[in-house]
């Protein structure tokens, strides 16, 4: 298939990539709104302005399409995390900013919203979802160990336990927000999470201030690069 773009023409390969991305994007939106079991391929095709045959020609099943959405969501969150790390923030700061940017994605990015909903419903189609959690825990374990070495953490704080706790708390916070308000208050809930956690883990004797760290968890309108550039 050849399609027009900006007065030009896409090759067959480019057209295929555009259609595949459109199908995954539409699937993320519908899965995010209705969940896995209540979504039919016809719903996704309609949202994409395509046909069921278009979907079946590129994905062997609804399960495979759902897996593609989750993979895309994981790539987005991973890229966001790498962007935070490249900013060179102190490690505890980076942990808070990562949670903030993940929260913003959950509040407004259909791909991330759809992928996360599918993650919680993965038992319905037998898909393993431990890898994203394991990846996130490893990143936070590394940051927690560096924060401890830099004196940001209260002496005696177990870095690995802290990493697992943050992942567990964030997962629960955003899930409750999804159920109660469709994540309208997810940024506020993330800030509350850190407001509770920080007094028990920071080393105030080393000048690690709660107020400054809580400001990093704020729910401003700017994206990762803009907001981080100010800190």
Buried (B, 14 or more C-beta within 10 A) or exposed (E): EEEEEEEEEBEEEBBBEBBBEBBBBBBBBBBBBBBBEEBEBEBBBBBBEBEEEBBBBBBEEBBEBBBBBBBBBBEBBBEBBEBBBEBEBBBBBBBBBBBBBBBBBBBEBBBBBBBBBBBBBBEEBEBEBEEBBEBBBEBBBBBBBBBBEBEBBBEEBBBEEBBBBBBEBBBEBBBBBBEEEEBEBBBBBBBBBBEEBBEEBBBEEEEBEEEEBBEBBBBEEEEBEEBBEEE
